Amino acid sequence: MNTGNQILDILRLYEYSMSIGKSLSYHENCDQFLKLLLKRRDLNACWVLRQHKNRYINEYSIPLGNQRQYSLSQELLKFLNGIEDYTLLEYTSKLNELTTIDINAGYIAIYRLKDHGFLFLYSKEDNINTRDLSKLLPVIEKFAITLKACRAYANQKTLLYRLEERNTELNNYAHVVSHDLKSPLRNIDALTTWLKEDHGDGLDKGATEYINLISDNISKMEDLISGILEYSTVGVKDYKTTLIDINRIMTDVLNFLYIPEHITIKVQDDFPEILGDTHRLKQLFQNLIGNAIKYNDKEQGLIEVGYKTLDTTYEFFVKDNGKGIEEKYFKKIFNVFQKLENTKDSSGIGLSIVEKIVSAYGGRIWLTSEVGVGTTFYFTISKE
């Protein structure tokens, strides 16, 4: 359970981090980050008060609230100035001067946004704790830096460097934690191997099956952690970009995948060359074609892969005659850990990685499907 929570924490940190700094628009950054934060943390409201001398200006609020400037009492000024990084407190009427919406009861978390003002998070229920606030602190610091960059575009070179540095720290954090998660798994795997080698003859059938189940779950967990690292690094522009022949990519992918005898794959032979990263593009096609193979329930399975040229993009498709997907799952399947079937060889991250890769190449992904008939995934990649 603790391991699962750590993994979710890593993913959320990356999700929050990647939502910040996509533009130099103050409002867009608040929209992208704070709406995500409210949704993932099940909060009821948030707002940003920007400090300007001894006044505080309501720059952003969800819900909209009162757009006005605040002249705070000396008592509240002293209280705010005493906050170092963040604080959590139960709402009282003394905080009315700081709120942008009508509040009767609940809990308010206040983050100091360095050189900018304060971020307020509000929940009607007691579902905020200092431990979660502490985990969010690196991302909140990046958010504060971004807001300052929006206010000082002319001097943003130094600020952008600090944003990249914060991203690097978060990336390193994920790698370190993932390494720490894999180490005990490897130790458990070694212990089970020694147990079978040293005492295999003395173990009954049931004990042997339990040991094999432990080994299977260790392997699944390591694949999950590796998938998380792949997910977290998609979009990080530190990989080589070259002109790539998609025909070569398709050949490599089909040679790598296990294709059962009852599955036929038809592939166009005139794919274009595009600018990209070989590893990412292989991941993209490998995940989509692999899923089409895995979830094909027909005696004679058919998978078709092709594309067409549009004005500014290439539109690719992967079509199968498999089980099909209900329309209510069309969006959910791209969420991390969302699986339609609880299969041991699926981590629930593959389509999330696919969506992030497509997004990194300036495209979008969608699907059409009919249960019992088949599914077609479409995605676009910018020609540039």
VEXGU-383052 format. One record per residue: x, y, z of N, C-alpha, C in turn. Coordinates in steps of 0.001 Angstrom, whole numbers, padded with zeros to 6 digits. Last residue first. Example, Ala and Ser with C-alpha at 12.3 -4.5 7.8 and 13.67 -1.06 7.14 Angstrom:
2
      n.xx      n.yy      n.zz     ca.xx     ca.yy     ca.zz      c.xx      c.yy      c.zz
    012850   -002250    007080    013670   -001060    007140    012900    000030    007870
    013190   -005690    007800    012300   -004500    007800    013200   -003300    007800
***
This chain:
384
      n.xx      n.yy      n.zz     ca.xx     ca.yy     ca.zz      c.xx      c.yy      c.zz
    006085    019570   -038672    007252    020325   -038242    007911    019725   -037025
    003885    018002   -038961    004929    017851   -039969    006209    018574   -039565
    002615    016530   -035969    002899    017722   -036755    004024    017470   -037753
    000544    013768   -035938    001894    014255   -035620    002186    015432   -036546
   -002419    012239   -034623   -001734    013130   -035566   -000360    013509   -035031
   -004166    009133   -034485   -003367    010181   -033854   -002670    010993   -034938
   -006715    006753   -033760   -006162    007755   -034662   -005255    008698   -033867
   -007672    003426   -033432   -007017    004560   -032792   -006446    005464   -033885
   -010493    001515   -033694   -009483    002230   -034486   -008963    003403   -033673
   -011796   -001727   -032940   -011415   -000380   -032519   -010404    000205   -033493
   -014650   -004027   -033236   -013253   -003608   -033296   -013061   -002148   -032930
   -016927   -005614   -032540   -016551   -005393   -033944   -015089   -004983   -034075
   -017444   -005734   -029855   -017605   -006954   -030626   -017171   -006840   -032068
   -018284   -002348   -029756   -018080   -003569   -028984   -018393   -004788   -029845
   -016561   -000133   -031728   -017853   -000789   -031568   -017602   -002123   -030884
   -014883    003049   -031894   -014943    001633   -031545   -016385    001153   -031478
   -012322    005456   -032372   -013689    005033   -032633   -013736    003534   -032365
   -010216    007839   -030675   -010562    006515   -031159   -012023    006423   -031528
   -007313    010038   -030599   -008701    009717   -030321   -009000    008333   -030898
   -004805    012480   -030019   -005162    011081   -030215   -006613    010879   -029842
   -002749    015088   -031501   -003803    014623   -030596   -004138    013178   -030937
    000469    016823   -031538   -000704    016167   -032108   -001762    015841   -031081
    003027    017662   -030848    002067    018642   -031319    000816    018047   -031925
    004562    015771   -029677    004795    016016   -031103    003736    016926   -031702
    003515    015590   -027163    004854    016172   -027293    005195    016486   -028742
    001163    014197   -027721    001081    015601   -027317    002424    016298   -027478
    002265    011684   -028223    001534    012382   -029286    001458    013872   -028976
    003278    011148   -025640    004177    011216   -026795    003522    011999   -027922
    000949    011103   -024108    001961    012114   -023826    002940    012251   -024991
   -000409    008900   -025217   -001018    010233   -025279    000017    011330   -025046
    001416    006817   -024588    001083    007124   -025978    000532    008543   -026093
    001251    006825   -021799    002517    007169   -022450    002267    007564   -023902
   -001371    005966   -021563   -000996    007266   -020996    000303    007752   -021624
   -001210    003447   -022638   -001932    004460   -023404   -001678    005864   -022854
    000441    002177   -020560    000796    002233   -021974    000117    003341   -022747
   -000392    001790   -017979    000323    003040   -018257    000541    003253   -019752
   -001337   -000637   -017184   -002293    000458   -017207   -001648    001807   -017498
    000184   -002889   -017270    000415   -001988   -016143   -000608   -000858   -016090
   -000392   -006253   -018045   -000726   -004870   -018374   -000572   -003999   -017144
   -000194   -008891   -017444    000867   -008325   -018278    000559   -006899   -018721
   -002441   -009618   -016008   -001181   -009520   -015277   -000066   -008868   -016088
   -005464   -007765   -016438   -004513   -008750   -016927   -003149   -008532   -016277
   -008263   -006749   -015991   -007205   -006916   -014988   -006260   -008035   -015397
   -009346   -004447   -018442   -009275   -005824   -017969   -008088   -005962   -017032
   -009082   -001774   -018683   -010417   -002327   -018890   -010495   -003768   -018434
   -007275    000373   -016524   -007290   -000841   -017327   -008714   -001333   -017467
   -005451    003094   -015649   -006803    002719   -016053   -006727    001507   -016975
   -002972    004093   -014967   -003462    002941   -014207   -004889    002535   -014570
   -003714    007302   -016282   -002713    006399   -015710   -003390    005360   -014832
   -006056    007545   -018981   -005634    007887   -017620   -004640    006859   -017105
   -007036    006613   -021309   -005781    007348   -021399   -005281    007809   -020032
   -009467    005503   -020734   -008364    004578   -021010   -007025    005282   -021142
   -011297    007609   -020477   -010702    007017   -019274   -009484    006153   -019560
   -012295    008158   -023011   -011351    009093   -022390   -010608    008451   -021221
   -013822    005848   -023583   -012963    006428   -024609   -011921    007380   -024021
   -015667    004600   -021990   -014257    004435   -021600   -013300    005145   -022563
   -018117    004944   -023128   -017908    005590   -021835   -016461    005496   -021361
   -018080    003279   -025379   -017818    004705   -025549   -017526    005407   -024229
   -016308    000185   -025040   -017516    000979   -024837   -017170    002466   -024854
   -014372   -001295   -027562   -014369   -000557   -026290   -015669    000239   -026185
   -013349   -004475   -029037   -014022   -003186   -029028   -014065   -002586   -027627
   -012072   -006897   -029582   -013211   -006868   -028671   -014015   -005579   -028742
   -010941   -006480   -033007   -010965   -007146   -031709   -012236   -006942   -030912
   -009937   -005712   -035452   -011270   -006309   -035412   -011481   -007068   -034103
   -008238   -002488   -035604   -008314   -003921   -035333   -009758   -004397   -035373
   -005980    000039   -036687   -007340   -000499   -036698   -007309   -002005   -036434
   -004387    002904   -036265   -004179    001482   -035971   -005565    000894   -035757
   -003294    005745   -038187   -004342    004949   -037550   -003856    003517   -037312
   -002224    009195   -038501   -001976    007756   -038500   -003168    007028   -037881
   -001849    012064   -040245   -002837    011362   -039411   -002636    009856   -039566
    000424    014697   -040145    000160    013356   -040653   -000827    012695   -039700
   -000297    018240   -040670   -000013    017049   -039868   -000111    015783   -040712
   -001127    020307   -042220    000026    020564   -041347    000442    019347   -040530
   -002991    018995   -044018   -002293    020245   -044337   -001015    020416   -043530
   -002390    015397   -044103   -003248    016566   -043973   -002413    017819   -044219
   -002070    012156   -045344   -001425    013460   -045208   -002482    014556   -045135
   -002635    009136   -043484   -002939    010029   -044596   -002329    011389   -044293
   -001812    005664   -042755   -001800    007104   -042492   -002353    007841   -043699
   -001934    002471   -040986   -001733    003340   -042133   -001761    004805   -041745
   -002523   -000857   -040235   -001800    000344   -039821   -001541    001195   -041059
   -004764   -003324   -039062   -004313   -002497   -040188   -003669   -001221   -039650
   -005273   -006617   -038117   -004827   -005302   -037668   -004286   -004550   -038880
   -007364   -009312   -037421   -006823   -008450   -038470   -006500   -007085   -037882
   -007703   -012738   -036487   -007518   -011339   -036115   -006894   -010538   -037244
   -009702   -015193   -036493   -008815   -014616   -037503   -008713   -013110   -037230
   -011048   -015438   -034119   -010290   -016590   -034613   -009302   -016158   -035694
   -010768   -012600   -031882   -011314   -013263   -033066   -010427   -014445   -033498
   -009928   -010953   -029876   -010563   -012213   -029485   -011106   -012999   -030675
   -007343   -008903   -029015   -008085   -009410   -030159   -008608   -010812   -029844
   -005682   -007661   -027203   -007113   -007676   -026922   -007942   -008095   -028139
   -003062   -007911   -028232   -003391   -008463   -026914   -004893   -008638   -026706
   -003096   -006464   -030649   -002842   -007908   -030633   -003390   -008535   -029347
   -003597   -003908   -029744   -004492   -004481   -030752   -004328   -005998   -030838
   -001404   -003527   -028059   -002744   -003616   -027482   -003730   -004249   -028464
    000630   -003424   -030046    000654   -004459   -029008   -000705   -004640   -028354
   -000077   -001108   -031405   -000174   -002393   -032113   -000191   -003543   -031107
    000362    000773   -029302   -000929    000679   -029983   -001100   -000665   -030698
    003040    000285   -028469    001941    000211   -027520    000605    000008   -028220
    004456    000657   -030889    004526   -000617   -030187    003364   -000780   -029202
    004054    003326   -031568    003458    002285   -032402    003435    000931   -031690
    005402    004520   -029278    004073    004919   -029724    003402    003795   -030513
    007958    003422   -029158    007028    003242   -028048    005592    003473   -028494
    008955    004454   -031569    008791    003007   -031420    007820    002693   -030291
    009010    007138   -030870    008120    006710   -031948    007918    005197   -031932
    010960    007129   -028831    009585    007544   -028539    008616    007050   -029619
    013283    006243   -030222    012759    005496   -029082    011296    005829   -028815
    013648    008266   -032213    013403    006872   -032565    012751    006092   -031434
    012115    011364   -032318    013050    010533   -031565    012685    009065   -031803
    011780    013431   -035287    011386    012876   -033999    012499    012084   -033356
    010403    014360   -038305    011382    014712   -037293    010915    014177   -035949
    009615    011750   -040680    009249    012864   -039805    010388    013146   -038829
    008733    010340   -043768    009813    010632   -042832    009390    011832   -041996
    005752    008253   -044262    006630    009415   -044476    007832    009418   -043542
    005088    004986   -045712    005047    005928   -044603    006047    007071   -044816
    004348    003023   -047588    004840    004326   -048047    004761    005374   -046935
    003081    000679   -047078    004518    000612   -047366    005086    001949   -047828
    000813   -000175   -044437    001153    000598   -045634    002668    000576   -045845
    000224   -003440   -043238    000878   -002152   -043014    001128   -001469   -044362
   -001624   -005821   -041543   -001421   -005174   -042836   -000901   -003759   -042609
   -001333   -008742   -039789   -001103   -007304   -039702   -000801   -006755   -041091
   -003241   -011332   -038394   -002645   -010788   -039616   -002507   -009276   -039471
   -003203   -013920   -036061   -003270   -012467   -036250   -002561   -012082   -037548
   -002720   -016558   -035600   -004074   -016229   -036058   -004261   -014717   -036294
   -000142   -016705   -034633   -000395   -017166   -036000   -001762   -016727   -036517
    000847   -013704   -032800    000294   -015068   -032907   -000071   -015417   -034343
    003696   -011942   -032557    002449   -011915   -033319    001937   -013345   -033471
    005558   -010077   -030398    005147   -011457   -030660    003780   -011414   -031333
    007624   -007363   -031625    006395   -007878   -031026    006189   -009362   -031342
    009920   -006894   -033200    010027   -006990   -031742    008804   -007677   -031129
    009096   -006699   -035800    010093   -007726   -035475    010197   -007945   -033968
    007429   -004494   -035565    006834   -005799   -035896    007810   -006947   -035646
    009352   -002488   -035016    008281   -002786   -034057    007699   -004174   -034318
    010954   -002479   -037336    011548   -002801   -036038    010478   -003207   -035023
    009025   -001693   -039248    009744   -002967   -039380    010314   -003409   -038037
    008308    000850   -038297    007311   -000212   -038344    007975   -001588   -038442
    010740    002249   -038644    010171    002095   -037304    009189    000929   -037273
    010903    002214   -041411    011924    001501   -040627    011423    001254   -039200
    008723    003841   -041998    008743    002467   -042508    009747    001615   -041728
    009466    006291   -040954    008477    005514   -040202    008393    004074   -040715
    012567    007575   -040728    011710    006865   -041677    010752    005977   -040893
    013351    010714   -039324    013172    009275   -039119    012200    008716   -040161
    015629    013118   -038534    014662    012747   -039552    014561    011225   -039582
    015852    013607   -034929    016417    013447   -036273    015293    013139   -037258
    016655    014527   -031731    015615    014634   -032742    016260    014592   -034122
    017495    013056   -028617    017935    013471   -029948    016769    013474   -030933
    016214    014492   -025562    016538    013373   -026420    016821    013873   -027844
    015244    016355   -023906    016673    016111   -023784    017078    014909   -024635
    012620    017496   -023245    013304    017660   -024527    014824    017521   -024384
    010134    015585   -022003    011375    016235   -021589    012290    016310   -022803
    008176    014043   -023089    007998    015490   -023177    009210    016257   -022703
    008488    011500   -020747    007940    011876   -022052    007686    013375   -022064
    009145    010967   -018140    010169    011611   -018974    009676    011959   -020373
    007029    009687   -016931    007470    010963   -016368    008452    011693   -017267
    006788    007299   -018378    005699    008285   -018406    006199    009659   -017979
    009138    006020   -017609    008922    006352   -019012    007865    007458   -019125
    008593    005733   -014888    009734    006545   -015302    009607    006954   -016763
    006396    004023   -015085    006236    005340   -014471    007379    006265   -014878
    007558    001739   -016155    006556    002464   -016922    006350    003873   -016404
    009126    000947   -014016    009783    001349   -015265    008834    002154   -016132
    007060    000281   -012256    007975    001372   -011905    008700    001875   -013153
    005947   -001875   -013678    005133   -000705   -013349    006018    000504   -013047
    008007   -003715   -013711    007514   -003173   -014987    006719   -001897   -014754
    008122   -004209   -010976    009277   -003595   -011626    008868   -003004   -012978
    005633   -005443   -010626    005916   -004189   -009947    007101   -003473   -010581
    005923   -007780   -012122    004887   -006817   -012505    005168   -005452   -011893
    007941   -009042   -010658    008183   -008669   -012054    007182   -007615   -012513
    006535   -009445   -008285    007758   -008639   -008280    008051   -008139   -009692
    004546   -011169   -009147    004161   -009830   -008695    005358   -008891   -008612
    006074   -013447   -009757    005285   -012798   -010808    004932   -011368   -010421
    007108   -014067   -007213    008018   -013696   -008300    007280   -012967   -009419
    004727   -014735   -005887    005548   -013626   -005392    006468   -013131   -006504
    003996   -016957   -007370    003133   -015775   -007396    003893   -014535   -006919
    006020   -018714   -006621    005935   -018285   -008020    005061   -017037   -008168
    005325   -019060   -003949    006617   -018444   -004279    006609   -017938   -005717
    002861   -020349   -004259    002918   -019037   -003603    004216   -018311   -003935
    003692   -022738   -005451    002814   -021826   -006197    002843   -020424   -005601
    005158   -023851   -003351    005833   -023511   -004610    005009   -022526   -005427
    003116   -024298   -001502    004181   -023351   -001172    004917   -022902   -002436
    001607   -026270   -002902    001013   -024981   -002550    002069   -023932   -002255
    003381   -028455   -003087    002903   -027793   -004293    002344   -026395   -004004
    005965   -028122   -000528    004831   -028777   -001183    004362   -027935   -002364
    009493   -028286   -000307    008284   -027463   -000389    007164   -028232   -001073
    011839   -029670   -000443    011033   -029815    000765    009742   -029014    000742
    013060   -028984   -002799    012614   -030370   -002648    011696   -030554   -001444
    013737   -026256   -002325    012727   -026622   -003302    012184   -028019   -003125
    015610   -025071   -000743    014576   -025861   -000064    013481   -026322   -001011
    017425   -023728   -002383    017911   -024422   -001186    016883   -025372   -000578
    015898   -022672   -004537    017112   -023461   -004797    017525   -024302   -003597
    013797   -021333   -003274    013494   -022443   -004187    014720   -023326   -004416
    015307   -019469   -001813    014394   -020378   -001114    014056   -021580   -001994
    016605   -018034   -003777    017401   -018860   -002870    016521   -019889   -002154
    014307   -016764   -004851    015124   -017648   -005688    015966   -018575   -004820
    013458   -015244   -002701    012575   -016308   -003188    013341   -017295   -004069
    015681   -013497   -002507    015341   -014390   -001397    014442   -015538   -001849
    015543   -012107   -004938    016718   -012940   -004632    016404   -013949   -003531
    013113   -010783   -004591    013264   -011733   -005694    014440   -012666   -005441
    013760   -009141   -002456    012718   -010163   -002283    012842   -011231   -003357
    015684   -007527   -003716    016057   -008344   -002553    015049   -009467   -002324
    014146   -006272   -005644    015213   -007173   -006080    015659   -008086   -004940
    012512   -004796   -003950    011907   -005796   -004824    012966   -006799   -005290
    014289   -003001   -002741    013699   -004076   -001933    013032   -005148   -002783
    014940   -001516   -005243    015937   -002232   -004436    015322   -003317   -003556
    012758   -000131   -006283    013205   -001351   -006951    014160   -002179   -006089
    012498    002072   -004638    011405    001108   -004682    011862   -000215   -005289
    014826    003465   -005134    014591    002987   -003776    013474    001951   -003723
    014360    004099   -007802    015480    003217   -007463    015276    002616   -006071
    012228    005840   -007408    012014    004609   -008160    013127    003600   -007887
    013532    007905   -006043    012478    007154   -005364    012225    005831   -006071
    015301    008736   -008097    015813    008274   -006802    014778    007410   -006094
    013557    009496   -010169    014542    008437   -010378    015054    007861   -009059
    012094    011562   -008930    011400    010369   -009416    012375    009208   -009603
    014165    013395   -008428    013382    012851   -007315    012692    011552   -007734
    014938    014111   -010982    015867    013355   -010143    015154    012688   -008979
    012626    015529   -011661    013008    014353   -012435    013961    013472   -011632
    012758    017606   -009831    011622    016692   -009777    011922    015408   -010536
    015149    018796   -010715    015052    018285   -009350    013908    017282   -009217
    014363    019571   -013281    015439    018597   -013115    015396    017970   -011725
    012447    021488   -012661    012050    020284   -013388    013089    019181   -013228
    014147    023364   -011471    013110    022722   -010660    012608    021451   -011331
    015652    024085   -013713    016324    023484   -012561    015325    022752   -011671
    013715    025282   -015252    014352    024058   -015742    015050    023315   -014593
    013237    027478   -013594    012159    026533   -013885    012728    025199   -014366
    015696    028761   -013698    015249    028219   -012414    014100    027236   -012598
    015673    029543   -016363    016710    028621   -015898    016291    027973   -014586
    013616    031349   -016272    013417    030118   -017019    014470    029081   -016638
    014860    033387   -014782    013711    032680   -014218    013466    031353   -014934
    016801    034320   -016512    017204    033709   -015247    016080    032877   -014652
    015083    035280   -018551    016100    034268   -018820    016537    033543   -017547
    013207    037333   -018078    012849    035964   -017749    013954    034926   -017976
    012778    040063   -018238    013913    039577   -017442    013792    038089   -017154
    010507    040470   -019705    011751    041028   -020224    012980    040485   -019492
    008471    039408   -018091    008884    038701   -019309    010246    039187   -019806
    007338    039423   -015404    008615    040053   -015768    009210    039365   -016993
    005044    038065   -014968    005053    039489   -014632    006318    040193   -015110
    005740    035485   -015612    004660    036121   -016378    004650    037626   -016153
    007576    035013   -013606    008048    035125   -014985    007010    035791   -015875
    005872    034793   -011435    006789    035922   -011472    007327    036129   -012894
    004659    032423   -012129    003850    033637   -012040    004732    034880   -012080
    006889    030678   -011946    006213    030894   -013224    005391    032177   -013210
    007441    030740   -009224    008452    031230   -010158    007819    031554   -011509
    005126    029502   -008280    005427    030890   -007906    006438    031510   -008852
    005464    026959   -009385    004299    027760   -009764    004558    029238   -009462
    007704    026113   -007961    007810    026287   -009412    006659    027158   -009917
    006536    026006   -005442    007653    026926   -005668    007844    027184   -007163
    004716    023978   -005885    004209    025316   -005579    005307    026352   -005799
    006512    021864   -006187    005694    022264   -007324    005127    023661   -007111
    007652    021675   -003603    008505    021939   -004773    007716    022424   -005990
    005214    021235   -001982    005994    022461   -001891    006914    022701   -003092
    003823    018895   -001840    003508    019790   -002956    004430    021004   -003032
    004689    017793    000531    005048    017125   -000723    004844    018049   -001924
    003465    019551    002357    004925    019514    002262    005374    018876    000948
    000802    018891    002036    001243    020244    001703    002748    020285    001518
    000774    016289    003028    000509    016514    001605    000981    017892    001172
    001326    016928    005719    002209    016022    004981    002033    016214    003475
   -000780    018479    006596    000520    019131    006407    001493    018247    005630
   -003851    017829    004779   -002940    017649    005915   -001566    018215    005571
   -007252    017953    004016   -005935    018538    003764   -005074    018280    004983
   -009829    017242    004588   -009068    016343    003715   -007737    016949    003277
   -012358    017950    006040   -011022    017848    006639   -010177    016862    005830
   -014277    019929    003666   -014036    018753    004504   -012597    018765    005030
   -014086    022178    002151   -015157    022122    003149   -014925    020988    004137
   -011038    023763    001463   -011812    022524    001446   -012885    022580    002530
   -008885    025882   -000417   -009984    025741    000535   -010722    024417    000335
   -005839    027507   -000672   -006589    026311   -001046   -007650    026066    000016
   -004167    030342   -001812   -005097    029815   -000814   -005833    028612   -001404
   -001029    031788   -002162   -001999    030886   -002765   -002845    030288   -001649
    000309    035127   -002148   -000084    033908   -001454   -001108    033128   -002284
    003057    036731   -003623    001878    036851   -002773    001583    035529   -002100
    005764    037130   -004699    004531    037348   -005454    003324    037600   -004556
    008077    036181   -003573    008148    037414   -004366    006858    037706   -005133
    006718    032939   -003309    007904    033791   -003159    007861    034983   -004114
    003809    032406   -001938    004379    032410   -003282    005517    033422   -003290
    002948    030499    000751    003618    031736    000368    004216    031559   -001015
   -000190    028942    001009    001202    028848    000567    001734    030254    000296
   -002571    027828    003193   -002000    029042    002610   -000534    028791    002272
   -005611    026115    003436   -004152    025997    003370   -003633    027239    002657
   -008459    025935    005425   -007729    026727    004435   -006225    026463    004567
   -011545    024309    005948   -010106    024372    006205   -009417    025104    005064
   -014780    025202    007330   -013892    024385    006519   -012439    024605    006898
   -017504    027533    006951   -016675    026617    007745   -015794    025828    006789
   -018396    029554    005277   -018929    029457    006631   -018059    028592    007531
   -017635    031844    002722   -017245    030624    003436   -017831    030667    004839
   -017831    033289   -000387   -018508    033163    000909   -018183    031811    001524
   -014601    034204   -001747   -015936    033617   -001858   -016536    033536   -000458
   -012177    035171   -001142   -012818    035755   -002322   -014217    035191   -002541
   -010640    036015    001992   -011402    035119    001140   -012032    035869   -000025
   -009439    037723    003779   -008562    037007    002856   -009329    036159    001850
   -011305    038736    005481   -010605    039687    004632   -009766    039002    003553
   -012056    036486    006981   -012957    037013    005944   -012250    037958    004980
   -010732    035425    009086   -010083    035289    007778   -010928    035866    006645
   -012301    035583    011273   -011184    036522    011224   -010489    036510    009856
   -014037    033463    011175   -014497    034721    010579   -013384    035763    010503
   -011984    030614    010305   -012709    031435    011284   -013091    032745    010608
   -011004    027366    009281   -011555    028670    008937   -012250    029321    010135
   -008015    025945    010491   -009462    025853    010374   -010030    027251    010161
   -004985    025848    008565   -005782    026247    009713   -007269    026082    009427
   -001650    025580    007609   -002976    024977    007506   -003773    025342    008737
    000942    027092    005644    000290    026837    006925   -001084    026269    006645
    004222    027498    004184    002793    027201    004121    002264    027044    005540
    006621    029027    004549    006339    028286    003321    004845    028030    003148
    006168    031131    006575    007434    030906    005865    007200    030213    004523
    004135    033635    007780    004123    032339    007087    005422    032187    006293
    004135    036186    008752    004742    035159    009602    004778    033779    008959
    002681    037687    007027    004140    037873    007014    004863    036833    007862
    000114    036941    007850    000639    036520    006554    002159    036627    006493
    000016    038209    010424   -000185    036765    010271    000414    036260    008958
    000360    040886    009779    001343    040246    010649    001261    038727    010516
   -001969    041242    008284   -000665    041460    007666    000439    040772    008461
   -003902    040777    010262   -003759    039813    009175   -002436    039982    008438
   -003380    043038    011899   -003363    041694    012476   -003157    040637    011382
   -003781    045209    010256   -002427    044944    010746   -002306    043530    011304
   -005977    044325    007536   -005722    044833    008880   -004300    044474    009291
   -005529    045084    004034   -005655    044175    005164   -005364    044863    006479
   -007174    045917    001423   -006351    046624    002399   -006509    045869    003717
   -007395    044438   -001732   -007577    044277   -000300   -006632    045201    000463
   -009287    044795   -004727   -008043    044951   -003993   -008345    044938   -002496
   -011260    042289   -006504   -011044    043579   -005867   -009655    043625   -005230
   -013618    040213   -007452   -012397    040772   -008019   -012176    042167   -007422
   -014946    037530   -005728   -014935    038997   -005804   -013599    039495   -006328
   -015540    034487   -007664   -015402    035292   -006461   -015395    036788   -006721
   -015170    032189   -009411   -014737    033533   -009757   -014568    034446   -008557
   -014068    029288   -007406   -014866    029971   -008423   -014509    031455   -008495
   -010968    030528   -008241   -011922    029484   -008647   -012748    029105   -007414
   -009159    033408   -009149   -009989    032732   -008163   -010881    031700   -008840
   -006541    035788   -009281   -007163    034603   -009853   -007963    033898   -008774
   -005765    038147   -008019   -005389    037937   -009413   -006148    036790   -010071
   -006528    040471   -005816   -007040    039162   -006196   -006794    038947   -007688
   -003916    042076   -004196   -004813    042104   -005344   -005222    040679   -005688
   -003186    043802   -001278   -003229    042490   -001906   -004299    042500   -002984
   -000870    046281   -000053   -002173    045870   -000547   -002067    044497   -001203
    001528    047365    000535    000732    046885    001667   -000681    046466    001253
    002973    046260   -002380    003212    047109   -001213    002411    046567   -000031
    001205    043789   -003364    001672    045034   -003970    001752    046076   -002861
    000822    040344   -003799    001232    041415   -002888    001741    042619   -003683
   -001977    038648   -004955   -000639    039180   -005267   -000339    040359   -004365
   -003636    035792   -004154   -003554    037204   -003799   -002127    037672   -004054
   -005508    033338   -005690   -004165    033899   -005559   -004286    035378   -005223
   -007564    030562   -004662   -007367    031907   -005189   -005942    032366   -004909
   -009935    027881   -004748   -008571    028379   -004586   -008509    029795   -005133
   -012187    025276   -003573   -011880    026603   -004124   -010394    026897   -003973
   -012400    022580   -002892   -013600    023321   -003262   -013321    024688   -003876
   -010593    019534   -003815   -010774    020769   -003068   -011974    021539   -003615
   -009397    017070   -004674   -010798    017147   -004255   -011045    018354   -003354
   -006957    016869   -005822   -006985    016903   -004359   -008404    017055   -003794
   -007525    016912   -008566   -006805    015762   -008011   -006883    015707   -006480
   -008921    019376   -008836   -009527    018119   -009243   -008864    016933   -008561
   -007124    021289   -007901   -008434    021164   -007262   -009075    019821   -007573
   -005011    020867   -009741   -004799    020676   -008311   -006133    020477   -007585
   -006223    021611   -012152   -005732    020250   -011974   -005569    019926   -010497
   -006646    024288   -011604   -007800    023432   -011876   -007431    021961   -011725
   -003973    025115   -011275   -004884    025125   -010129   -006143    024307   -010376
   -002725    024741   -013881   -002213    024131   -012659   -003283    024025   -011567
   -004297    026003   -015846   -003757    024667   -016065   -003350    023987   -014762
   -004936    028543   -014671   -005961    027612   -015128   -005436    026181   -015180
   -002407    029674   -014246   -003297    029423   -013109   -004357    028396   -013479
   -001559    029810   -016927   -000814    029018   -015955   -001655    028693   -014736
   -003497    031542   -017988   -003385    030170   -018496   -002627    029287   -017523
   -002993    033943   -016583   -004263    033257   -016418   -004192    031803   -016875
   -000375    034618   -017492   -000658    034438   -016068   -001913    033580   -015880
    001338    033351   -020154    000069    033941   -019753   -000210    033598   -018298
    003446    032080   -021206    003751    033215   -020349    002488    033989   -019980
    003049    028471   -020981    002963    029752   -021668    003373    030846   -020699
    003671    026326   -019432    003440    026067   -020851    003305    027358   -021662
    004042    026414   -016662    005082    026963   -017517    004897    026702   -018992
    002572    023376   -015535    003039    024739   -015268    004060    025149   -016316
    002051    020765   -015928    000960    021689   -016239    001376    023142   -016086
    004202    019361   -015028    004091    019517   -016469    002964    020469   -016864
    003689    019346   -012256    004829    020099   -012775    004682    020382   -014267
    001463    017660   -012035    001372    019055   -011624    002467    019877   -012287
    002652    015298   -013005    001473    015847   -013677    001308    017317   -013333
    004706    014916   -011149    005026    015167   -012539    003860    015789   -013284
    003172    014534   -008837    004163    015601   -008877    004513    015947   -010322
    001728    012274   -009627    001024    013535   -009436    001990    014710   -009450
    003765    010342   -009743    002998    010683   -010942    002309    012025   -010801
    004584    010308   -007051    005530    010650   -008112    004785    011106   -009362
    002220    009452   -005795    002788    010758   -005454    003752    011225   -006540
    001959    006901   -006859    000953    007915   -007202    001472    009312   -006906
    004168    005726   -005583    004112    005798   -007035    003122    006870   -007474
    003421    005885   -002897    004624    006588   -003357    004604    006768   -004871
    001175    004220   -002899    001009    005649   -002602    002210    006452   -003086
    002406    001741   -003425    001441    002302   -004364    001242    003786   -004161
    003910    001469   -001073    004583    001552   -002361    003664    002167   -003409
    001902    001247    000833    002797    002404    000883    003507    002608   -000446
    000835   -001205    000000    000000    000000    000000    000867    001251    000000
***
